[in-house]
């Protein structure tokens, strides 16, 4: 039996150590569950000239470079995680998730 590497005569040493490590990782994950994260739903973007920006006033409309039927990009910390569609929830706007992005 070698104590430093946790090798035991019954062959369980390293496996037990690995399972113990995974349990610690799970406990760390549990602690992360209540951390708030900002999620961004991007409807689109537009490029305008400074003169047009200066002339904006209440009632002005900035046309976005997307169609009304296009999906909305959902990002966490600037990283795309999903796509969705705009929905009305009471008197607010929400995003219904339609697709989860592949892990990068």
N, C-alpha and C positions, 0 to 999 in steps of 0.2 A: 504494500500500500504506500503510495506517495502522496503526502499531504499537500504539497505546493500546487500540484496540478489537479487535485481532488480525484485522483484515480484510486478506485477501491477494488478490492478483490472480486466483488460481484459485478464489476463492469458498469456500475451506475454513476460513477463519479461525475464525468463530464456531462452526461445527460441531465443529472440533477442540477448541476450548475447552470446549464443552458435554460432549463425550465424556470429556475429561480430568477434568471436575468429577464426572461420574457414576462414574468409576473411583475417585476419592477417596472418594465416598460408599460404594461397595462395600467399600473397605478399612476404613472406619469400622465398617460393619456386621459385618465379620469379627471385629473386636475386641470386639464386644458378645456374640458367641456364647457365651463362657465366663463371663458374669456370672450368678450365681445369682439366682433370683427366687422369692419365696414364692407358692405357689398354695394357695388356700383352697377347700375343698369344703364347702359349707354344706348340712347335712342338714335344717336347719329351725331354728325359734326358738320360744320360749314366753314368756309373760308370767305371772309369779307375784307374789304379795304378799310383802312383806318378812317377815311372820310365817311364811309357808311356807318361805321361804329359810332363815330361822333354824332351823327345825325339820328341815331336811334332814339325813340321816345315811346311812351306808353301807347300800345296798340300796334307798334311795328312788328312785323313778322320776319323771322329769319328762316329761310328754307333750308332744311337739312338735306344732306346728300344721300338720303335713303328713301325707299318707297314705304308707304303705310303698311304694306303686307310683309316687309322684311322682318326677320327675327331680331330680337334685342340681345345684345351681348351682355352677359353677366360676369363680372370680374370681382375677385377678392384680392386686395392689395395689388391691383393692376394686372393680375394674372387671369386670363379667361378660364372660367370653370364650367360655364353652361350657356345655353341659348334659351330664349323664351319669347313669349308674346305678351303684349300689354293687355291688362284686364282692369276693369273697374271694380273696386271693392268698397261698397258703400259710397262715401264721398272722396275716396282716395284712389290713386292709380297703383296697381301692383304688376308683378311679372309672374306669369305662369311658366314654370320650367318645362320645356319641351325636349331638351336634349342635354345630357351631361357630357362635358368634354372629356376626351381621353387624357390620362395622366401623361405629363411631359417629362 
